[in-house]
Amino acid sequence: MLLALGFVAAGVIATGPGAALAHAMSAQAAATASTKDIAGTWQGTMHPGRDVRMVLKISRSEGGGYTAVFTNADQGGSIPVSTLTLQDATVKVTSPALGTVFEGKLGADGKTIDGNWNLAPNPLPLTLTRATPETEWSIAPPPARIPPMAADANPSFEVATIKPNDSGATRIQGLVMRGRTFLTRASSLEDLISFAYDVQTKQIVNGPSWMDTERYDIEAVPDAPGTPNTEQIRIMIRKLLTDRFKLSFHQEKRELPAYVLTVGKNGEKLTPTEAKGQLPGLGFGPGTGGLTLHVMNATMSDFTGFLQILVLDRPVVDRTGLAGRYDFQCTFAPDESEFGGHPPRFPAPGESNGSTGSTADTATAPGLFDAVQQQLGLKLSAEKTDVNVIAIDHVDHPSPN
């Protein structure tokens, strides 16, 4: 899941250049022995709460492999592709920022690829069909780049539509800025408070039980021009909670079990970002022996906020002293205490769409705490510490649109 402010992929928190649909990039791809030639245009529709038409264009390269680019037909943006591999009948498309974004089985007739778009926590089924010149979809031009919102802007949502989500989802499915539009799917009131005030759900007390069980789809547009930064998105959600949910609360300090993030004794192993955008990109994809957390253009506060909202069962406190923005990846095998006891499920290598395989079936990667230390040079320590608590005084079901 990408809890991300970007193309959801997922969930939390973020539009980074990798999480959002960015500029088209084609890259060399290696293909192993196959009797099928998959060069051509493939297209299919997935349904993350709405129809998303995806087009995969594959070309033969001089070295005998493939070049490829994945494009959103309706938005015009393309996902950077680093490799496209064909082994036996398995087609795997990998993004340098997002890891494996699509994996599927080539049909015996060579006309379909039946697979999954790997969006945590629930991969989306996506069947690609080989297009002909007559059936090929036209692709919208890329959207014009929207300049940043003024740094001193104090925005509100000018228009906001809130609809109940009765899909049965038990976790937030995405929190996204798509152009000038804010979107979230299957968010509970608890999710919204957690993001808006940068707290873990255990830091929200005295609320009614429906705060976690009732879920909503929200679509809203800011009243100020430009792309908001993360804090401005939080400001708009806080105002929405006050206006539409009549939320009132007071803050307290309580000593609670928490995780504290510090720099390890040998120093951090993070890469300063070269991205120019205001928003981070964070999300999960399948990794070797577990899940890979992809982080782009993110501060340590973004990282700890993502961990405490989606992964861990306690608040996460940043004491690294690191002030920059970074790109990094971390591959780990989740345990049953993480992701609310429901780690994201991905088809195991070689499995087809609809498989019941999960990352736990073939988990060989280290656990999260070891992975953070080994791969990032950071350390997560369990300790009791004073944290902010939001004590609910009043809240209502959302007012009508």
Summary of the structure (lengths in Angstrom):
residues: 401
radius of gyration: 21.1
end to end distance: 28.1
largest distance: 66.1
contacts: 1375
relative contact order: 0.17
helix: 14%
strand: 39%
